Amino acid sequence: MRTFGAVHQALREHAGMSREEYADLVRFSKHTVASVELGRRMPDTAFVERAEELLGNTGALRKALPTLARQPGLAAWFRRWARLEATAVTLYTYECRLIPGLLQTEAYARTLFTNQLPPLDDEQIEAQWVARATRQHLLRERPNTAFGFILEEHLFRRRTGGVQVTRQLIDHVLRIAELRNVEIQVMPTEQETHAGLDGPVQLLETPENRWFAYCEGQRGGLLVSDAKDFSALQARYARMRSQALTLTDSLSLLQRIRGEL
């Protein structure tokens, strides 16, 4: 939205119009024009069509409008990470709270959504599931991206949503593990200590070979780009890979948990 606004402002100024003059012609208030140009307000179709007529009909604004979706269903603090995730060439995840969104089934995800506080309405729940399901396409649509997951054993033994939901979840995770670009390891409960006790973490490599990390809490997330901080998190994840079960033993454990349900 900020980029859209900057382009709009540049076109307006190139046309030699002040905001006040332009606002009268576009039939929106000067405050609305300012909000759009500062990236604070989503322009509607009428605004864009009138703007195109006044600013040379370049088509730039019209073509940019569909890219301004607010991404309903994604928390505001997560959206920047989601954009990086969409083009990553490497993505590693350690989770100790719940099954990561990329691996969740619809039944498991809806169990989480319906138990959120403050409560969500049906439309919000649906938007969250659609956003999550869309993200999950990455696993199959980006076969050249390496995905690695380290998951605590207790996430499967908690039986979130009940026995049937857990069976479906484990079956789903086992199917995902068959993909060549996905590695899933389980951190066994019997592992008395490991390098991830400070909490969940995700590590990501961009197509430009830059690395970022993401750490999420109850009401926010932290994007880590500082090389020193990232290095510490990368070292912890590397240690966890050696402390978790091997790929084969991890799948065997999941199959055993599935059989015990």
N, C-alpha and C positions, 0 to 999 in steps of 0.2 A: 504494500500500500504506500509506503514511503517512496519507493522507486516510481510508482505510477504518479504520485503527486509531484515529484520532482520533474518528471517528463512533461506533465501537464503545465506546470509553472513555466518551464522553458519554452513551450510552444506559445503560451499566452504572452510572455514577454517578447518573444520573437515577433509576434503579431502587433506589438506596440500598445498593448492594453494594460491599464492598471486593474487591480482586483475590483475596484468599485465600478469601473466602466464595463468590465467583463461580466460582473455579476448581473448588471441590468440586462445585458444582451442574452445571457444564458438562462435568465429568469430563475436564478437561485440567489440567496442572500450572500453578501460578501463574506459572512462568517462561515457559511457552508463551503464556499470556494476555498477559503483559507484552511479549513479543516481537511478538505480533500488534498490540498497541496502539501500539507504537513503530515499526511499519512494517518490522520486521526479518524477519518470518516470514510466508510465504504461508499463510493459513487454508485448511483443507480443507473439503469439503462437510459432513462430520459436525460440525465446529466451528460452522459457520455455522447449520446447522439447529438445533442445541442452543441456540445464542445467540439465535436468533429466538424460540424457545419461552420463554426466560427473560426476554427484553427487550421483550415486548409484541407480537411477531408483526407488526411494522410493514412487513416486506418489504424494508426499506432495505438490509439486509446481504445478503439473498438476491439482490436485483437487482444489487448492486454486485459480487458475486463474479466474474461473467464478465469484468469489466473489469480484473481483476488479473493478466492474462497477463504472463509474464516476457519476452515477445517473443523466443523463441529464434531464433538466427540473426543477431541484431543485437548488435554489441559494446556493452558497458555504457556506454562513453563516448559512443556515437552515439545512444542512445535518446532523449535530450532533444531533440536536433536533429531526429530522425525525427518526433517529435510535433509540432514546429513546422512541419516540412516538409509534414505531412499537411493543414494548413489554410492554407498560405501563399497569398498572392495574387500574389507575385512571387518567383522563385527563379532566381538566376544562379550559374553554376558555371564555374570555370576549373580544368582538370586537365592535369597534365604527367606523371603517373605511369602511369595506366591509364584506360581508358574508364570514365566515371562509371557507378555502379550503375544509374541510371535508364535508361541507354542500352544496357546489356549484353544480349547474347543468352545463352541458357542454356548453349550450348557454350563461349562465352568465359568466362562466370562459373565454370563447373565447372572449366575449366582453371586459373583462379586458385585456386579452393578446393583442388584436388588437389595444388597445389604449395606450399601454406602450410606453414610451420614454426612450432611443432611440428605434425606431421601431424594432420589431422582424420579421424575415422572416418566411415563412410557416413552414419550418422544425423546427424552434425553438418553434413556437406556438404549433405544434403537440407534440413535446417532453414535453412541459410544461403541456399540457392537459393529456397526458399519465401518467406522474408522479403524477398528482393530482388525476386522476381516480384510480390509483393504491393505493394511500393513503386512499381513501374513502372506500376501502374494509375492513378497520379496523373496521368500525362500525358494520358490520355484521359478520365478521370472528372472532371477539373477543367479544363474548356475555358476557363474565365475566368481561370485562373492563367497568367501569362506565364512561360515557361521559356526561359532563355538559356544556351547552352553555348559555351565557347571551349575547343577541344581542340587539343593539339599534334599536328602532322602525323606525328611519329615514332610516335605511339600506333597508327596504322594501318599504318605501314611495318614495325613490329617483327614482325608476323605471329604474334602470340601465339596459341598453339594450332594453328598451321599455316595453310596457304594456304586450305583450305576453310572453316575457322572464321573467318578474316579476311574472306573473300568474303561469308559470311553476315552478319557483323557490319556491314560497309559497307552491304550491302543493307538491313539493319534500320535503320541510322542514317539512310539516305536516305529510308526510308518515314516515320520519325518526323519528319523535317524537313518533310514535307508538311503536318503539322498546323499550323493557323493560330496556335496558341498557343506554338509552339516555334521558336526561332531557333538555328541551329547555325553557328558560325564555326570555321575552322581557322586556327591560328597556324602559318604556314609555317616550315619549317626554315631557310629563307634569311633570315628576319628575325633579324638578328644580335643584337639586344637588344630587350627589351620590359619592361613594367612588372610582369610576373608572375614574374620570375626567383627571387623569394624562396619560391615554392612554391604549391601549390593553395589555392584559397579558394572559399567559397560565401557568397553574400549572399541574405538572405531578408527579405521584408516580410510582416508578419502582417495579418490582417483589421482590426486596430486601427491599422494604418499605423505600427507599430513595426518597426525594422530590427535584424537580428542578422546576425552573420557566424560562419563556422565554418571552422577551419583544422585539418587532420588530419595527423598524422605516423604513424610506424610502429606505435607502441603506445599511442596516445591522441589525443584531439581537444580543441580549445580553442573554447569557445563565447564569442563576443565580443559584449557588450552595451553596453560603454562607448562613448558617442557619439564621443569623440575618436578612439579606435582604429578604430571602424567607418568614420568619415569617411575615414581614410587608406586603408583597404582598398577602399572604394567608389571613391575617386579612381583607384586602381590599376586596378580592373576597367574603369572608364570609359576609361582610356587604352588598355588592351588591346583594347577593342572597335574602337578606331580603328587599332590596329597589326595586328590580324588581317585575314585576307581578308574581303571582303564576303560576304554570304549566298550570292549567286549564284556567285562565284568559289570559295567553299568547297565547294559541292556539285560544281562542275566538277572540282575537285582530287580529291575523293573518288571520283568516277566514273572519273577517269584512273588513280588508284591501283588501283581495282577492275579496270580493263582490263589493267593490267600484271601482275596475279597469274597 
